[in-house]
Amino acid sequence: MMETPEITIALVLNELEELSFVATRDLKTAMPSIEPFGVATTAAWAATGRDLFLFDRDAGKAFLRASPGLAGATGEVESWTGQARGFLGLRGSWKALTAYLAQFAEAHAVFGAGGALEWGEAGLGLARAHLESAEVYFSLPPARLADARGLAGLREIIEPLRALQVARGLPAGLALPGALDVRAAFGAAAVAPWATRGADILRAGRLRGESFFRLEGKDSEEALLAALPGLRTQEQERFLGLFVHAVFGASPPLRPLGLRLGARPFVETDGLTLFVPAAFPDAEEALAALLHHAGHLAFGSYETGRVHALFREMGMTHPPLDDNQNVTWRPLFAAFGDDMARFQLLFDLLEDFRIDARIQARLPNHVPRLLALAGQAPAGRVRPYFEAAVESLEMLVGRRPLISPWSELIAADADILTAFRLARVWYETNTWPAVGSAERLDAYLPGRSPNTQRPVYPRAGILGREAPEEVQDGQGAPATQAPAAKTEREASGGEDPDLEIPPEDTSGSGGRVGVGRPQPAASSRRLRQHRPGQPAGAAYPEWDYREKAYRRDWAHVQERALTETDAGCAQDLLLQHAGLLRRLRRAVQAEKPQRPIPLRRQLEGEDLDLDAAVAYVADRHSGMQPPASVYRQRRPLARDTGVLLLADLSTSIMQQSADGNGRVVDRLKAALLLFAVTLEEIGDPYAIAGFASKYRDAVSYYPIKPFDERLTAHQRAVLGGLSGRLATRMGAAIRHACMHLGRAGTGRRLLLILSDGRPADYDDGGDERYLHEDTRMAIKEAADRGIHAFCVTLDPGGGAYLERIFGRGHYLVIDQLNELPSRLPQIYLRLRDR
């Protein structure tokens, strides 16, 4: 006698009543939703629930509880009931089944009835090979998998991952979330090569591979950049910089923002540097964006006096600063509360118009380029803002009559304060809808970006040198004086008495390039006494070879900040030496650490750590619960070398070079910049500092780039603004530099000294040997501390005295100044590998 559906249902109920009250309750609760589809369907459904419960209680309960919702959403039962039975042979599959049941209704809506079965079968195929991959797959929204292309979208993302799972053992679930992001950013064709590269990296190291598939780390960025469509800014940096330079006469530093998948290509600025996206859709948008944002720097959007005037307009005496002493914008807009985004859009519309009008006067195709890029206005609440931006640009090219408030912004004296005041008036009468902080980004035309996205470092006369002599406040009185041209004392750090020494006092015969040793003090034997009342700074001994003894606490070193900066000069020098920089970068790729070093006692790794495994087993037998850190990993060996580059900033660097091609300081700036960029590429810890002196109690030490920071735009600008100041008391500066090197945290420490002449100061009594001997002792003290000192000199006569000071093989004379930028990084690499 055949078992009827009614008998099947009764048997299932009886069997479950004996096993579980909860399962029986869930079955009876769900059954009324299934019965309308027929008794045979209900019997098959009930049997599936029982079988899943017997196989895995959690799976059975999940099936029964999801059934009423699925029946109602899909209008059928057979398809998902039959497919759920596919999980019966998979141990521990209840999480994957739960995710399947939760997403099936959406899959049914996205792919249709037959497509939902294909969606489910694809997940079951993943589950049979790697259960966790099926959990990831079923947890993703089917609409995201389809990407508006139905089953074609599903197949193009699943098939390459399934093939790699079979061929290379790649867990598809590990790659799947990242693959969706890659497809959204670069198209379906980029998925397979990206995932293949990730599979290779995963086989080399588990943690490195997982980081790759999370779209983190250098491996992932390099793979994504290789697939990046459009104009890649890193490859075109020189061209873009030259284009901006041609329009404004200078170019701000360009710095990559990094890869931002799915984000619009916005340019950001901190008032000094333009932060550019990894790629623009095309060259037209890249040129428009860079011109527009360089225009903000050139035409005073971030000039000091004007920024202060903006905050005074809102009742704040001084702009608030962050930890880096940059101005934070949010307090400026806080008065507008929840409507802040609407005011910022109105303000940006007006200020962007002012800037583009100025650029258009210099480059007549700028505004037509922006209009050509505009395209169709976005839908939603941002539409009127976008359309207003287009209409305002049409006014600039004569397609519309110029009306208020736009007409007030083309006046010669209009500035950002004008735009801010007009925005406040417009805000009171404007009826456009409020927008959220996220959706407001769609209101900007291609090439434009929010102007207050980053805290800024305000300064006078950026790029275009258009800072006015004064900015008027609301009453017509001067609100703040724009910084006048700084005296040399102020520009160089505030305390250096460069202008106190007449020009004839810096002449002599010390073998310098262009300028010799400072004139000696009146006495030929007695050294100048310490001047009371001066800041002492850090006190160091000084060696007197005549007495064969140290003078205790004789030289005093004060650390000072270099406040004179020139970002444009730094950018120009990097552009000028772009070819050399590319060659150096290619050369240093081979210098990066590659040889692996084992890390022991790890929770996972390529090899078993036998010592750790034995200790683990012994601890377990003794009743302890130690962590299972029994593996070894291999990581690239990082060289344990730290270098401090100490540059002589004495007056002589300001002289013309012997070949008549520019000044010594220009070659020095280029050398330091290339050294810094090269060391950033290698990754070795490094610092840069300068020194100068005027007497033993006024030795100035200028920290430029410390060990614990990456090279910043401000530090580049400081290098671009270097100038000379007074004399060269080298021994005291070396001792102070060794103190900094002692904090480098590296096993091997290198002090690289760059000088253009012999050690000398105004109070050395006319005895050349005095400071030579002290410097020699400072080098010996450094060696005793494990610091290797090496001197690179630009003095053609340096061989006459440097061997005695530094020792044979520990100095190098460069008599061709043009070679300095290329030689300095190479010298470091040779010294490091000794």
C-alpha positions, 0 to 999 in steps of 0.5 A, spaced: 500 500 500 502 506 497 503 512 502 498 517 501 500 525 502 495 525 508 499 519 511 506 522 510 504 529 514 501 525 520 507 521 520 512 527 520 508 530 525 508 524 530 515 523 529 517 530 530 512 530 537 517 525 539 523 529 538 522 536 539 516 540 542 519 546 538 520 543 531 513 540 532 510 547 534 514 551 528 511 545 523 504 546 525 505 554 525 507 554 518 503 549 515 496 553 514 501 557 509 503 551 505 496 547 505 493 552 500 498 549 495 495 542 495 496 536 500 502 533 496 506 539 496 504 540 503 507 533 504 513 534 501 514 540 504 513 537 511 518 531 509 523 536 507 522 540 514 523 533 518 529 531 514 533 537 515 531 537 522 534 530 523 540 532 519 541 539 523 536 541 528 538 549 526 537 547 519 530 544 520 528 550 524 530 555 520 527 552 514 520 551 518 520 558 520 522 561 513 516 558 510 510 562 511 514 568 508 517 565 502 510 562 500 507 568 500 512 572 497 513 567 491 506 564 490 509 557 490 513 552 494 516 546 490 522 550 487 525 552 494 523 546 498 526 542 493 532 546 493 533 546 500 534 538 500 540 540 497 543 542 503 542 535 507 549 532 505 553 538 507 555 538 514 554 545 518 550 548 512 545 551 517 548 558 516 548 557 508 541 555 508 538 560 513 542 565 508 539 562 502 532 562 505 532 569 507 534 571 500 530 567 495 524 571 495 529 577 492 532 572 487 525 570 485 523 577 484 530 579 480 531 573 476 524 570 475 522 563 478 527 559 473 533 564 474 532 563 482 533 556 481 540 557 477 542 562 483 540 557 488 544 552 484 550 556 483 550 557 491 550 550 492 555 548 487 560 553 492 557 550 498 560 543 496 567 545 494 567 550 500 561 551 505 564 558 507 563 561 500 556 559 500 555 563 506 558 569 503 554 568 496 547 567 499 548 573 504 549 578 498 543 581 495 541 578 489 540 585 486 547 586 487 549 580 484 545 581 478 547 588 477 541 590 473 543 585 468 539 579 471 542 572 470 548 575 465 550 579 471 550 573 476 554 569 471 559 574 469 561 574 476 560 567 479 563 563 473 571 566 473 571 565 481 568 558 480 573 557 475 579 559 480 576 555 486 577 549 481 583 551 478 587 554 484 583 553 490 581 560 491 575 560 496 570 564 492 567 567 498 573 570 500 574 574 493 566 575 492 565 581 495 571 585 493 569 582 486 563 586 486 566 592 487 571 591 482 566 590 477 562 596 479 568 600 478 572 597 472 567 593 469 566 585 468 572 584 464 577 586 470 574 581 475 578 575 472 585 578 472 584 581 478 582 575 482 587 571 478 592 576 481 589 575 488 589 567 488 597 568 486 598 572 492 594 568 497 598 562 495 604 566 497 601 568 504 594 567 507 594 574 510 597 578 504 592 574 500 586 576 505 588 583 505 588 583 497 581 581 497 579 586 502 581 591 497 587 593 502 594 594 501 599 595 496 598 589 492 591 590 491 592 597 489 597 596 484 592 590 481 586 595 481 591 601 478 593 596 472 585 596 471 583 603 472 580 606 466 580 613 464 586 618 465 591 616 471 593 622 474 600 618 477 602 617 470 600 624 467 603 628 473 608 631 470 603 633 464 598 636 469 603 640 473 606 643 467 599 645 464 597 648 471 604 652 471 603 654 464 596 658 466 598 660 473 606 661 472 607 656 478 604 649 480 602 647 487 604 640 489 600 634 486 598 628 491 594 622 490 588 621 494 589 613 493 584 609 490 576 610 492 572 605 488 565 608 486 567 615 488 566 621 483 573 624 482 573 630 486 580 634 487 581 636 494 586 641 497 589 643 504 591 650 501 598 648 499 597 641 495 592 639 490 590 632 492 588 628 486 584 622 485 587 616 482 584 617 475 579 622 471 574 619 466 578 623 461 583 628 460 578 634 459 575 633 466 582 632 469 585 639 466 578 642 468 579 640 475 586 642 476 585 648 473 579 650 477 582 648 484 589 651 482 585 657 481 582 657 488 589 657 490 591 663 485 585 667 487 585 667 494 580 662 497 585 660 502 589 666 503 590 668 510 587 675 511 581 673 507 580 666 511 580 670 518 575 675 515 570 670 514 570 667 521 570 674 523 564 675 519 561 670 523 563 673 530 569 669 531 576 672 532 580 667 530 579 661 526 579 654 530 585 650 528 586 642 529 592 639 531 596 640 525 594 648 526 590 647 520 583 651 520 577 647 520 571 650 517 565 646 520 564 652 526 564 657 520 557 653 518 555 651 525 550 657 525 546 654 519 544 648 523 541 642 520 541 646 513 548 647 513 549 643 507 544 648 503 548 654 505 555 650 503 552 649 496 550 656 495 557 659 498 560 654 493 556 656 487 558 663 488 565 662 490 566 657 484 563 662 479 568 667 481 574 663 480 572 660 474 571 667 471 578 669 473 580 663 470 576 664 463 580 671 463 586 667 462 584 661 458 578 663 454 576 655 453 576 654 460 568 655 461 566 652 455 570 646 457 566 645 464 560 646 460 561 641 455 563 636 461 556 638 465 552 633 461 545 632 464 542 634 471 541 629 476 535 628 479 532 629 486 533 635 490 540 637 488 537 638 481 536 646 482 543 647 484 546 643 479 542 647 474 544 654 477 551 652 476 550 651 469 546 657 468 552 661 471 557 659 467 553 660 461 552 667 463 560 668 463 560 666 455 554 670 453 549 665 452 545 668 458 544 675 461 549 677 467 544 678 473 545 678 480 548 675 485 553 673 479 554 680 476 557 682 483 563 677 483 566 679 476 568 685 479 576 686 480 575 687 488 571 681 489 573 676 493 571 670 497 568 674 503 564 677 497 561 670 495 560 669 503 556 675 504 552 674 497 551 667 499 548 669 506 543 674 503 541 668 497 540 663 503 535 667 506 531 668 500 532 661 496 527 656 497 531 650 494 530 644 498 535 642 503 540 636 501 544 631 506 551 631 506 552 625 502 547 627 496 550 634 496 556 631 492 552 630 486 550 637 486 557 639 483 559 640 476 564 635 473 571 639 475 568 642 481 568 639 488 566 642 495 571 647 497 571 646 504 572 638 504 579 639 508 582 643 514 586 648 510 593 651 512 592 659 510 597 663 507 599 669 503 599 670 495 598 662 493 600 661 486 598 667 483 601 672 489 594 676 488 593 677 496 591 684 497 595 689 502 589 689 506 582 685 507 576 690 509 571 688 514 564 690 514 565 697 517 570 698 512 576 698 516 582 694 515 580 687 518 587 684 518 593 686 514 595 681 509 602 678 511 607 683 508 614 681 505 618 677 511 624 680 513 630 674 512 630 674 520 622 672 520 623 667 514 628 663 516 626 661 523 625 668 527 631 668 531 637 668 526 641 674 526 643 674 518 642 681 517 646 683 523 652 681 519 654 686 514 656 683 507 663 684 508 663 680 514 662 673 510 668 673 506 674 670 507 678 664 504 676 658 507 675 654 501 667 654 500 663 655 494 662 662 492 664 664 499 669 663 504 670 662 512 667 668 516 672 673 518 675 671 525 674 674 531 679 680 534 683 675 538 687 670 535 687 665 541 682 667 546 675 665 544 669 669 545 665 669 551 658 666 552 653 672 552 649 672 558 641 673 557 641 669 551 637 662 550 641 657 552 638 651 548 642 644 549 649 645 551 654 640 548 662 640 550 667 642 545 674 639 544 680 644 544 686 641 541 690 646 544 688 644 551 687 637 549 681 637 553 673 638 552 670 645 554 664 643 558 657 646 556 661 650 551 656 650 545 649 651 545 644 648 540 637 651 539 632 648 535 628 652 530 623 651 525 624 654 518 618 658 516 619 660 509 616 655 504 616 655 497 611 649 495 611 652 487 619 652 487 619 644 490 614 642 485 618 646 479 624 642 481 621 635 482 618 637 475 625 639 472 628 633 475 622 628 473 626 624 468 632 623 474 626 621 479 623 616 474 630 613 473 631 613 481 625 610 483 626 604 478 633 603 481 630 603 488 625 598 486 631 593 486 633 595 493 627 594 497 627 588 502 625 581 499 629 576 503 623 573 508 625 573 515 621 567 519 616 570 524 615 564 530 609 562 534 604 565 530 596 563 530 597 561 522 603 560 517 606 556 512 610 552 516 610 548 523 614 551 529 616 545 532 619 548 538 612 552 539 608 546 538 612 541 543 611 547 548 603 547 546 602 540 547 606 540 554 602 545 556 595 542 554 598 535 558 599 539 564 592 542 564 593 549 561 589 552 555 595 556 551 593 559 544 595 555 538 601 559 536 604 553 533 606 556 526 611 560 522 610 565 517 615 569 513 615 576 511 620 580 507 626 582 511 626 590 513 633 593 513 634 596 520 637 602 517 636 609 519 639 615 516 639 623 518 641 627 512 644 634 515 645 639 511 649 645 512 645 652 511 651 657 511 650 663 507 655 661 502 649 656 499 646 663 496 652 664 492 652 663 484 655 656 482 662 656 479 659 654 473 655 660 473 649 656 472 644 658 478 646 658 485 648 653 490 642 653 494 638 651 488 642 644 487 641 643 494 634 644 494 633 639 488 638 634 492 634 634 498 627 633 495 630 627 490 633 624 496 627 625 500 622 622 495 627 616 494 627 614 501 620 614 501 620 609 495 625 605 499 621 605 505 627 606 510 627 610 516 630 617 515 630 624 517 632 631 514 635 637 518 639 643 517 644 647 521 647 654 521 651 658 527 653 665 529 658 664 535 658 658 540 652 660 543 647 661 537 648 654 533 641 653 530 638 646 528 632 646 523 628 639 524 625 639 517 623 632 516 623 627 523 623 620 523 616 618 525 613 622 519 612 620 512 614 626 507 608 632 507 607 637 502 609 642 508 616 639 508 616 639 501 615 646 501 620 648 506 625 644 502 623 649 496 624 655 501 631 653 503 636 659 504 643 660 507 644 663 514 651 665 517 656 660 519 658 652 520 659 650 527 659 643 525 661 639 531 655 642 535 650 640 530 653 633 529 652 632 536 645 634 536 644 630 530 646 624 534 642 625 539 636 625 534 639 619 531 639 615 538 631 616 537 631 613 530 629 606 533 634 602 528 640 598 529 644 601 524 644 609 524 647 613 518 649 620 519 650 623 512 652 630 512 652 635 506 656 641 506 659 646 502 665 648 506 670 647 512 667 648 519 668 655 521 665 660 525 665 668 527 668 666 534 674 661 532 679 666 533 682 665 526 684 658 528 682 654 522 684 648 526 680 649 532 673 647 529 676 642 525 679 638 531 672 639 534 668 636 528 673 630 528 672 629 535 664 629 534 665 624 529 669 619 533 663 620 539 658 618 534 662 612 532 663 610 539 655 611 539 654 606 533 653 612 528 657 612 521 658 619 519 659 620 512 660 627 509 659 629 502 662 636 500 661 641 494 668 644 496 673 642 491 678 643 496 675 639 501 680 633 500 685 638 503 682 637 510 676 632 510 680 626 511 683 628 517 676 630 520 672 624 517 677 619 515 679 616 509 673 613 505 668 617 509 667 623 505 666 624 498 668 631 494 663 633 488 666 638 484 660 638 479 654 641 482 649 638 477 651 631 479 649 633 486 641 631 485 643 624 482 649 622 486 646 624 493 641 618 493 646 613 490 651 615 495 646 613 501 644 606 497 652 604 497 653 606 504 647 603 507 649 596 503 656 596 506 
